[in-house]
Amino acid sequence: MRIELSEGDLTEQRVDVVVNAANSSLLGGGGVDGAIHRRGGPDILTECRALRAGHYGKGLKTGEAVATTAGRLPARWVVHTVGPVWSDSEDRSPLLAACHRNSLHVAADLGAHTVAFPAISTGIFRWPIESAAEIALETVLSTLAAGSSSVEVVRFVLFEKASYDVFREQADALGIPAVGRFT
């Protein structure tokens, strides 16, 4: 098991699974979600619409995860998860942890060996990056340490150097031996 940190573009990752910080509609949006849908092409949207026509008629709930094709992305699958919106009056940390844990479970069910995550909820959902990094790293480490998963490598792909630096600091503070790649 290995955790990697990388600054770069999530949609360019050559991995089995790219995790999408999706909106609950599963029909695309802004930020990471929009980038994945644009680069991945119409096949992702087609499968998302099929999910909405079936079991996810009311959308995907916060913390849940579901897989589709990756379309034209260099990955095999996209695992969509809906992150929580930050609240300073309510602890929604368990929901953010569930995004990571459930995404890893879906990836393992697919037989994936490599998974790339964005910094879920840190964009328009305003989750503080330090807290998001700590929750993400701890959850991934504990989920993978529990065993019985095909996932061997988890890469956090951060869009800018400042986020990469925070994830690097959190990994060091938590004693997580993360391999870093600043590009």
Short mmCIF file of the C-alpha atoms (twelve columns), coordinates in Angstrom:
data_MODEL
# 
_entry.id   MODEL 
# 
loop_
_atom_site.group_PDB 
_atom_site.id 
_atom_site.type_symbol 
_atom_site.label_atom_id 
_atom_site.label_alt_id 
_atom_site.label_comp_id 
_atom_site.label_asym_id 
_atom_site.label_seq_id 
_atom_site.Cartn_x 
_atom_site.Cartn_y 
_atom_site.Cartn_z 
_atom_site.pdbx_PDB_model_num 
ATOM 1   C CA . MET A 1   0.000   0.000  0.000   1 
ATOM 2   C CA . ARG A 2   1.326   3.433  -0.945  1 
ATOM 3   C CA . ILE A 3   0.000   6.973  -0.648  1 
ATOM 4   C CA . GLU A 4   1.233   9.526  -3.182  1 
ATOM 5   C CA . LEU A 5   0.857   13.289 -3.309  1 
ATOM 6   C CA . SER A 6   1.007   15.129 -6.623  1 
ATOM 7   C CA . GLU A 7   0.318   18.611 -7.892  1 
ATOM 8   C CA . GLY A 8   -1.386  18.479 -11.252 1 
ATOM 9   C CA . ASP A 9   -4.499  17.779 -13.272 1 
ATOM 10  C CA . LEU A 10  -6.724  14.977 -11.989 1 
ATOM 11  C CA . THR A 11  -8.103  14.353 -15.492 1 
ATOM 12  C CA . GLU A 12  -4.626  13.409 -16.768 1 
ATOM 13  C CA . GLN A 13  -4.002  10.616 -14.247 1 
ATOM 14  C CA . ARG A 14  -3.230  7.173  -15.662 1 
ATOM 15  C CA . VAL A 15  -4.872  5.147  -12.903 1 
ATOM 16  C CA . ASP A 16  -7.625  2.578  -12.627 1 
ATOM 17  C CA . VAL A 17  -10.007 4.973  -10.834 1 
ATOM 18  C CA . VAL A 18  -10.337 8.737  -10.759 1 
ATOM 19  C CA . VAL A 19  -12.576 9.964  -7.946  1 
ATOM 20  C CA . ASN A 20  -14.949 12.745 -8.921  1 
ATOM 21  C CA . ALA A 21  -16.031 15.356 -6.388  1 
ATOM 22  C CA . ALA A 22  -19.490 15.242 -7.949  1 
ATOM 23  C CA . ASN A 23  -22.645 17.159 -7.297  1 
ATOM 24  C CA . SER A 24  -25.650 15.149 -6.192  1 
ATOM 25  C CA . SER A 25  -27.350 15.310 -9.603  1 
ATOM 26  C CA . LEU A 26  -24.500 13.279 -11.184 1 
ATOM 27  C CA . LEU A 27  -25.031 15.365 -14.303 1 
ATOM 28  C CA . GLY A 28  -21.858 17.446 -14.245 1 
ATOM 29  C CA . GLY A 29  -21.151 20.829 -12.786 1 
ATOM 30  C CA . GLY A 30  -18.218 23.088 -12.071 1 
ATOM 31  C CA . GLY A 31  -14.760 22.491 -10.666 1 
ATOM 32  C CA . VAL A 32  -13.500 18.897 -10.631 1 
ATOM 33  C CA . ASP A 33  -16.907 17.569 -11.673 1 
ATOM 34  C CA . GLY A 34  -17.081 19.782 -14.749 1 
ATOM 35  C CA . ALA A 35  -13.481 19.011 -15.720 1 
ATOM 36  C CA . ILE A 36  -14.073 15.261 -15.514 1 
ATOM 37  C CA . HIS A 37  -17.248 15.446 -17.585 1 
ATOM 38  C CA . ARG A 38  -15.646 17.723 -20.210 1 
ATOM 39  C CA . ARG A 39  -12.471 15.662 -20.627 1 
ATOM 40  C CA . GLY A 40  -14.179 12.280 -20.224 1 
ATOM 41  C CA . GLY A 41  -16.820 13.053 -22.823 1 
ATOM 42  C CA . PRO A 42  -20.448 12.030 -23.265 1 
ATOM 43  C CA . ASP A 43  -20.089 8.386  -22.167 1 
ATOM 44  C CA . ILE A 44  -19.768 9.461  -18.521 1 
ATOM 45  C CA . LEU A 45  -22.898 11.603 -18.728 1 
ATOM 46  C CA . THR A 46  -24.799 8.781  -20.457 1 
ATOM 47  C CA . GLU A 47  -24.014 6.391  -17.595 1 
ATOM 48  C CA . CYS A 48  -24.819 9.057  -14.998 1 
ATOM 49  C CA . ARG A 49  -28.208 9.611  -16.626 1 
ATOM 50  C CA . ALA A 50  -28.835 5.863  -16.509 1 
ATOM 51  C CA . LEU A 51  -28.000 5.872  -12.790 1 
ATOM 52  C CA . ARG A 52  -30.433 8.751  -12.264 1 
ATOM 53  C CA . ALA A 53  -33.127 6.861  -14.199 1 
ATOM 54  C CA . GLY A 54  -32.614 3.875  -11.896 1 
ATOM 55  C CA . HIS A 55  -31.543 3.549  -8.270  1 
ATOM 56  C CA . TYR A 56  -30.345 7.165  -7.940  1 
ATOM 57  C CA . GLY A 57  -33.495 8.904  -9.146  1 
ATOM 58  C CA . LYS A 58  -33.203 11.579 -6.470  1 
ATOM 59  C CA . GLY A 59  -29.449 11.911 -6.937  1 
ATOM 60  C CA . LEU A 60  -26.449 10.635 -5.010  1 
ATOM 61  C CA . LYS A 61  -26.460 11.308 -1.286  1 
ATOM 62  C CA . THR A 62  -23.563 13.028 0.438   1 
ATOM 63  C CA . GLY A 63  -20.850 10.527 1.343   1 
ATOM 64  C CA . GLU A 64  -22.057 7.805  -1.037  1 
ATOM 65  C CA . ALA A 65  -20.085 6.655  -4.078  1 
ATOM 66  C CA . VAL A 66  -20.937 5.083  -7.421  1 
ATOM 67  C CA . ALA A 67  -18.886 4.145  -10.493 1 
ATOM 68  C CA . THR A 68  -19.190 4.843  -14.209 1 
ATOM 69  C CA . THR A 69  -16.942 4.485  -17.204 1 
ATOM 70  C CA . ALA A 70  -14.113 7.005  -17.510 1 
ATOM 71  C CA . GLY A 71  -14.942 7.744  -21.122 1 
ATOM 72  C CA . ARG A 72  -11.971 9.470  -22.757 1 
ATOM 73  C CA . LEU A 73  -10.029 9.887  -19.514 1 
ATOM 74  C CA . PRO A 74  -6.818  7.846  -19.239 1 
ATOM 75  C CA . ALA A 75  -8.406  6.018  -16.278 1 
ATOM 76  C CA . ARG A 76  -10.666 2.958  -16.481 1 
ATOM 77  C CA . TRP A 77  -13.458 4.196  -14.206 1 
ATOM 78  C CA . VAL A 78  -14.743 7.293  -12.476 1 
ATOM 79  C CA . VAL A 79  -16.040 6.897  -8.940  1 
ATOM 80  C CA . HIS A 80  -18.421 9.754  -8.192  1 
ATOM 81  C CA . THR A 81  -18.874 10.899 -4.584  1 
ATOM 82  C CA . VAL A 82  -20.691 13.919 -3.160  1 
ATOM 83  C CA . GLY A 83  -18.743 15.806 -0.547  1 
ATOM 84  C CA . PRO A 84  -20.327 17.780 2.274   1 
ATOM 85  C CA . VAL A 85  -20.538 21.555 2.365   1 
ATOM 86  C CA . TRP A 86  -18.398 23.007 5.196   1 
ATOM 87  C CA . SER A 87  -20.288 24.211 8.266   1 
ATOM 88  C CA . ASP A 88  -18.761 25.929 11.261  1 
ATOM 89  C CA . SER A 89  -21.857 25.088 13.332  1 
ATOM 90  C CA . GLU A 90  -22.188 21.355 12.513  1 
ATOM 91  C CA . ASP A 91  -19.496 18.668 12.378  1 
ATOM 92  C CA . ARG A 92  -19.792 17.064 8.962   1 
ATOM 93  C CA . SER A 93  -16.408 15.328 9.180   1 
ATOM 94  C CA . PRO A 94  -17.966 11.844 9.172   1 
ATOM 95  C CA . LEU A 95  -19.536 12.617 5.771   1 
ATOM 96  C CA . LEU A 96  -16.198 13.713 4.309   1 
ATOM 97  C CA . ALA A 97  -14.564 10.571 5.680   1 
ATOM 98  C CA . ALA A 98  -17.409 8.506  4.152   1 
ATOM 99  C CA . CYS A 99  -16.640 9.989  0.715   1 
ATOM 100 C CA . HIS A 100 -13.102 8.588  0.873   1 
ATOM 101 C CA . ARG A 101 -14.002 5.267  2.506   1 
ATOM 102 C CA . ASN A 102 -16.934 4.555  0.176   1 
ATOM 103 C CA . SER A 103 -14.933 5.563  -2.911  1 
ATOM 104 C CA . LEU A 104 -12.221 3.086  -1.917  1 
ATOM 105 C CA . HIS A 105 -14.805 0.355  -1.357  1 
ATOM 106 C CA . VAL A 106 -16.328 0.947  -4.804  1 
ATOM 107 C CA . ALA A 107 -12.830 0.977  -6.350  1 
ATOM 108 C CA . ALA A 108 -12.002 -2.309 -4.622  1 
ATOM 109 C CA . ASP A 109 -15.272 -3.850 -5.842  1 
ATOM 110 C CA . LEU A 110 -14.141 -2.943 -9.375  1 
ATOM 111 C CA . GLY A 111 -10.786 -4.642 -8.765  1 
ATOM 112 C CA . ALA A 112 -8.884  -1.340 -9.038  1 
ATOM 113 C CA . HIS A 113 -5.245  -1.176 -7.951  1 
ATOM 114 C CA . THR A 114 -4.644  2.570  -8.363  1 
ATOM 115 C CA . VAL A 115 -6.941  5.418  -7.311  1 
ATOM 116 C CA . ALA A 116 -6.561  9.200  -7.706  1 
ATOM 117 C CA . PHE A 117 -8.467  11.585 -5.420  1 
ATOM 118 C CA . PRO A 118 -8.971  15.341 -5.568  1 
ATOM 119 C CA . ALA A 119 -9.219  17.432 -2.394  1 
ATOM 120 C CA . ILE A 120 -12.934 16.708 -1.917  1 
ATOM 121 C CA . SER A 121 -15.133 19.597 -0.693  1 
ATOM 122 C CA . THR A 122 -12.317 22.169 -0.615  1 
ATOM 123 C CA . GLY A 123 -13.518 24.177 -3.611  1 
ATOM 124 C CA . ILE A 124 -16.984 25.676 -3.777  1 
ATOM 125 C CA . PHE A 125 -18.009 23.661 -0.687  1 
ATOM 126 C CA . ARG A 126 -15.436 25.720 1.313   1 
ATOM 127 C CA . TRP A 127 -14.001 22.917 3.488   1 
ATOM 128 C CA . PRO A 128 -10.736 24.179 5.051   1 
ATOM 129 C CA . ILE A 129 -7.848  22.460 3.264   1 
ATOM 130 C CA . GLU A 130 -5.975  21.562 6.474   1 
ATOM 131 C CA . SER A 131 -8.986  19.743 7.892   1 
ATOM 132 C CA . ALA A 132 -9.842  18.112 4.553   1 
ATOM 133 C CA . ALA A 133 -6.272  16.840 4.163   1 
ATOM 134 C CA . GLU A 134 -6.206  15.364 7.658   1 
ATOM 135 C CA . ILE A 135 -9.567  13.622 7.226   1 
ATOM 136 C CA . ALA A 136 -8.694  12.342 3.745   1 
ATOM 137 C CA . LEU A 137 -5.279  10.979 4.712   1 
ATOM 138 C CA . GLU A 138 -6.441  9.368  7.965   1 
ATOM 139 C CA . THR A 139 -9.473  7.780  6.305   1 
ATOM 140 C CA . VAL A 140 -7.522  6.394  3.355   1 
ATOM 141 C CA . LEU A 141 -4.809  5.030  5.625   1 
ATOM 142 C CA . SER A 142 -7.256  3.339  8.012   1 
ATOM 143 C CA . THR A 143 -9.399  1.966  5.161   1 
ATOM 144 C CA . LEU A 144 -6.421  0.467  3.344   1 
ATOM 145 C CA . ALA A 145 -4.880  -0.808 6.584   1 
ATOM 146 C CA . ALA A 146 -8.088  -2.752 7.274   1 
ATOM 147 C CA . GLY A 147 -7.034  -5.033 4.412   1 
ATOM 148 C CA . SER A 148 -9.012  -7.119 1.934   1 
ATOM 149 C CA . SER A 149 -8.737  -4.473 -0.783  1 
ATOM 150 C CA . SER A 150 -7.220  -4.646 -4.241  1 
ATOM 151 C CA . VAL A 151 -6.164  -0.986 -3.981  1 
ATOM 152 C CA . GLU A 152 -2.386  -0.660 -3.767  1 
ATOM 153 C CA . VAL A 153 -1.768  3.017  -4.572  1 
ATOM 154 C CA . VAL A 154 -3.804  6.084  -3.620  1 
ATOM 155 C CA . ARG A 155 -2.702  9.356  -5.181  1 
ATOM 156 C CA . PHE A 156 -4.014  12.717 -4.008  1 
ATOM 157 C CA . VAL A 157 -3.835  15.064 -6.992  1 
ATOM 158 C CA . LEU A 158 -3.847  18.672 -5.844  1 
ATOM 159 C CA . PHE A 159 -4.577  21.425 -8.328  1 
ATOM 160 C CA . GLU A 160 -2.077  23.951 -6.972  1 
ATOM 161 C CA . LYS A 161 1.139   23.970 -4.958  1 
ATOM 162 C CA . ALA A 162 -0.475  25.513 -1.851  1 
ATOM 163 C CA . SER A 163 -2.843  22.528 -1.515  1 
ATOM 164 C CA . TYR A 164 -0.003  20.111 -2.222  1 
ATOM 165 C CA . ASP A 165 2.033   21.751 0.565   1 
ATOM 166 C CA . VAL A 166 -0.845  21.390 3.048   1 
ATOM 167 C CA . PHE A 167 -1.322  17.702 2.194   1 
ATOM 168 C CA . ARG A 168 2.452   17.184 2.516   1 
ATOM 169 C CA . GLU A 169 2.459   18.877 5.968   1 
ATOM 170 C CA . GLN A 170 -0.539  16.821 7.130   1 
ATOM 171 C CA . ALA A 171 1.015   13.571 5.924   1 
ATOM 172 C CA . ASP A 172 4.233   14.420 7.785   1 
ATOM 173 C CA . ALA A 173 2.309   15.416 10.955  1 
ATOM 174 C CA . LEU A 174 0.340   12.161 10.863  1 
ATOM 175 C CA . GLY A 175 3.477   10.099 10.271  1 
ATOM 176 C CA . ILE A 176 2.125   8.847  6.939   1 
ATOM 177 C CA . PRO A 177 4.931   7.896  4.580   1 
ATOM 178 C CA . ALA A 178 3.548   9.596  1.483   1 
ATOM 179 C CA . VAL A 179 5.552   9.734  -1.720  1 
ATOM 180 C CA . GLY A 180 5.506   13.298 -3.053  1 
ATOM 181 C CA . ARG A 181 5.722   14.457 -6.651  1 
ATOM 182 C CA . PHE A 182 5.562   18.182 -7.231  1 
ATOM 183 C CA . THR A 183 5.327   18.887 -10.965 1 
# 
